[in-house]
Amino acid sequence: MKKLILTLLTAASLTAQAEVRLPNIIGSDMVVQQNTNVRFWGKAQKNATVEVLVSWNSEKFVSKADKNGNFQIEIPTKDFTFEAQTVEFTDLSDKKVTKLENILIGEVWLASGQSNMQMPLKGFPGCNIEDGFEEIMFSDKEAERVRFFTVPLKHSYNLEEDVDAKWTVPNAKNSTEYSAVAWHYAKAISHALGCPVGIVSAAYGGTLVESWMSKELLEKHGVSTKKEDIENVEWEYEKILLPYNAMFWPIHKFTYKGVIWYQGCSNVGKHKTYYQRLKDMIQLWRSDIGLGDIPFYMVEIAPYDYGSGDSPFLREIQLKVAREVKNSGLVTTSDLALPQERYNIHPRQKKAVGQRLAALALNKTYGMETFIFSGPTFKELIIEGNEAFVGFDNLQMGLCSNYMIEGFEIAGQDKVFYPADKVWLRWQTNHVAVSSEKVKNPVAVRYCFKDFYHGTLYGGGMIPAYPFRTDNWDEVK
């Protein structure tokens, strides 16, 4: 009798194993990238033949599992559609079918970084999202356009294969946890392009750029990856490597159009190493994802009074990386913190952040050049007597501020900066003239080059000027 029961259990186990098992990111309600070859992968019986049928193509696609039962296959997709699609995976050894339903074809983006990307529509304790609950209440209006896959916060010292999550269709119950920045980004992209948008959100508040780097890359930078060294960190969120293993690696093979990234606050004060590490992390992710130099669009860290004066140097590095790395960009947030948010590292205006990211993508990735994504950037400094004239690049519609321009400081050879008491626009050449009665022979100008600031210089599309300095002084008086 015991032998019979054991035989039946063994048979049942083998039958269960014959069913194709997929990672959770490949599931019903997902969005797959249009007009490309999308990757599907999973597990079947060892050496099994797996047949894949998709509703948008009459061809049968076949993949062979290896000796460990792992298989991977690429399936061509067509133009976007709002019509629900299906995908069926069959282990041909026993014809058992795994069927996925309610799939859309459109644009897929990976959203990652730290808390300002993670911050959900419902907000954080003590930190609100502007109009967040209005977005939640009416989120079902986007049910046919937007889908979300939110990776839960997790650490692992070893590379993980899967995450405990599923694709969701927006409604008032589940949209509370959607990344507010990614939500507004998805809505804007979907409506501008007229197609479905899928977001894979893998963001973890407080994480360093080193948190999203592989063991090999960290060691290349001379960073210890010994388990005891990683664990011996005061704050859980600042542990390096572990989010890469547990949150990025399990979803890295999905087929994306690009990446949106909002991170840097935890690296303030470490700007001298941030430059190369951010560049190398971008290269690592692109290599892991395996789709070439896909877009990597970043968000400038928001104004916040760190008390150290170090954050402007990190913003400077962010812009430098965006200029140097192929197919990347940076949107500024220099006007998106209210005076009362001086000590709130999570400012409420996330809609504008998402929409500026969308304008960047619509212009650079989708060729819709009418969308302005860059504010004015520093070009040149001309000294005329006691006045400094600042010239700018990225003036698609000129400088759109011509009075009450705030945020400028000016210094002489003594490296003492004073707030400009006179700022005016030389509109014929789009130069901003800056002067102070306390600086008779100016040599340097800074704009919003502080931890927290208020600037009023705008370009076209109401995009503010990026903070900048004309000097290279590490210390000022």
Steps between C-alpha positions, in 0.01 A plus 500: 500500500782739594674413172180578305459835677866586432455408133190719471672791673800466271273494194311804626828680560624426150169618355524826696855548384391456140305826514700794366593732786558866425653782704233730637600785272374290208132485587145594419422875475857582390605735222751371245720731296371570149687445173789297636592149614380455860667247728305234686674259732420247769529138607365172366610138527865447415563482126128558435368669187291808582255634245390862520188634330416872493172651387664768285690252282377175344847342503596234756818578694707225659774503763707214642555487876851418618605223738385714793163573343577864413371638172497839330342613177454824306164578340448782247232756585296733281376858530336597827144393571243556773338170409568236765747232388588151626817292524501121550796288609474124452737227614463264203587198712154504656320789323443687827430866426589815693286784364544874551216740426410868472839596358554832323764594245659842542795671667678357807725700734699405809475756785763483771700694758434595859212651698390778266443236231354249744267757661146374429193696404374471858821668621728412789425557870554872555539564124213564260470463125328796342160378370608144577165379626320660207722294270417189704124565493490525122784262413261249342463746211847387395422127530517447125817707466733443794620190683737476799736236635642615834799308634482469881785626718744218557865421574701198394868420509445256210348560159125435510297346217154640581310760701171474687290733287253503213383733228199710599233697320446843661208545737436687823616204710838418349617831353572635848840327483597612150809718469359852458779609264466186287119527501503852357775400258293205375184706463679772305678257267181301442288801410767669288573185300150356515620158615511280812790546743637247746712601800729266690577687821805387699590783736620489860508807724838609631707279272842604378609469140720217633184318610416444133842374392620142459756329720757507221451870427518599866825309540636675191443827686680367805184454707486201735219255422563274797170408656607609847610841370170555319295394800700719736327817381287713729212561259333209323431704187867589452617142455677465168456223240196339664223689311682428172489128578143489631315770306681567172644165403167307503344744253804594289411271208161656434482699178508874568497811288708686757568594862392797711717558808460726806785453747788687657392639838682226690818573304508868598845564645640220282487687170866436422433126463143536371603613153678181390278268700181634346650474152612143567163405649323621186737292287445199727122520478505541125729199472281292732179596321670414174315735266781740414523863609135535596392841632600579858322813619579648840346746745706765676483469879253750643586806711540400865692654787760234574694752708826401332498700179603184311188429295567754219820312418301180456247676274795625297621141462153383395496752215856410402408131476188580298712698252767233466304173496346407168120504481450645846354818642418689818189696597533774757289533814650833605157666532308207644548546873282747690654730765335295775665185360850618586543206738281253308710278278182374331341805334137459399506611134552166327270564205738758356795262544322221314388731223848651455640149469227428245590812299863383497401156372247633251763730350811281505357148474180551306605790277231746612726804495227749591537383860760707686680297763806707591519827682777753427851372572807712567705583190727799565595779739592846375626768740433866418611730779308413815242292313514133406305390193397135497420326170303179460449199276170314449295809425238350269265788581745739662507601865143529622577702813566871456448647847516392866772251414617339824766247593822666377815562707820674397857501635835663447851363540445466875253212432230664711159465336232763547138484383465703182316824574449577133403243238364592160451335163686625194226363277680577172761232579322297770769584753421551867687792657597449864657747743534588867610823662727290722693353204687761295705258289296181449664177387237232572125449499287224650132426447305294755826334597385418854334218687167682500422798280236688310565580136275675250691472174304301242532394139233372264234261621536649850813289555732672750869561451730234639701606806858586405824668599757669279788432743676179602547588866443214742488738794369855520504753779 
